[in-house]
C-alpha cells in the first residue's frame, strides 16, 4: 500500500513542534515497517502540488484552510477526516458537545453580540475560530470587566467568534487516544506541561487518581460525537471524581507515549483501506 502523510505547519504547533514531528515520523516508520511505502509532504507542499496519483490512503495533521480544502477532494480514506478537524475548532466543538454533558456550561458568541447575560465567574474566554496558537487565545476571566476586555482584544486581532466556558473546579488530566483502541496515556497536568501554563488556575492534586475506565468512556464518546480518530485533550477531575472535558484536539503530540500511540495509529490507518 502507498500512503501520503501530511505534517503540521509550525504556526499550528505552538511549543509542540518537535513532539508533533516525532509522532508523525513514528507513524511513518510503523507503516513502512509493515511493508508499506509512505510519501511525506508538509501542508504548503500539499497546497502547491496537490494529492499525488496512486495513493491508497492519507494520514494528516493539517490545520490550514487551504490544506484541508485540498484534502477534501481526496478519493481515498483520510485520517483524521477533514470534517473531524473542522469539528475540533473551538466554536464548532462547543456546539457539537454542548448537550452531551461532557463539557462545562459554555456560550458561543460573536464580537458584535458580546457575552449577553453571561454572569458565571470565574470562566474562560477562548478564541472560537481555531485552536489556540498564542498565549491570549485562551484567557482566565474573573469578572465582567475582564470578560469585556478579553473579547475586545480578540476582536482587535480579527477574531470574530469566541467561546465563554465555565471554570470547573478540580485538577487537570491530559489524555491521548486512538478511536476504537482506547487511551494510550494520561497524566496529571501542571503548569509546565501545558502549551501556555494555564493549568496554574486549576487545583494541584495531592493524589492524582482518576477512574481510567470512566476517562476512557468520556474520551471515546467525545471522539465518536466529533468523528475524530486520533485525538487528545484535557479534562478536569472534580472533587467528586466527575470528569469534564475542557479541551479536545485532533491529532495531538502524544509526547508521553509516541511509540505506543504510533503503532495504534498505523493499525487504524491500515484498517481503513
HELIX and SHEET records of a PDB file:
HELIX    1   1 UNK A   10  UNK A   12  5                                   3    
HELIX    2   2 UNK A   17  UNK A   33  1                                  17    
HELIX    3   3 UNK A   43  UNK A   49  1                                   7    
HELIX    4   4 UNK A   65  UNK A   71  1                                   7    
HELIX    5   5 UNK A   82  UNK A   87  1                                   6    
HELIX    6   6 UNK A   90  UNK A   97  1                                   8    
HELIX    7   7 UNK A  135  UNK A  137  5                                   3    
HELIX    8   8 UNK A  144  UNK A  156  1                                  13    
HELIX    9   9 UNK A  191  UNK A  193  5                                   3    
HELIX   10  10 UNK A  198  UNK A  201  5                                   4    
HELIX   11  11 UNK A  212  UNK A  226  1                                  15    
HELIX   12  12 UNK A  258  UNK A  271  1                                  14    
SHEET    1   A 4 UNK A  37  UNK A  42  0                                        
SHEET    2   A 4 UNK A   2  UNK A   7  1                                        
SHEET    3   A 4 UNK A  57  UNK A  60  1                                        
SHEET    4   A 4 UNK A  77  UNK A  79  1                                        
SHEET    1   B 4 UNK A 106  UNK A 110  0                                        
SHEET    2   B 4 UNK A 161  UNK A 166 -1                                        
SHEET    3   B 4 UNK A 123  UNK A 127 -1                                        
SHEET    4   B 4 UNK A 138  UNK A 141 -1                                        
SHEET    1   C 4 UNK A 182  UNK A 188  0                                        
SHEET    2   C 4 UNK A 171  UNK A 178 -1                                        
SHEET    3   C 4 UNK A 230  UNK A 237 -1                                        
SHEET    4   C 4 UNK A 243  UNK A 250 -1                                        
END                                                                             
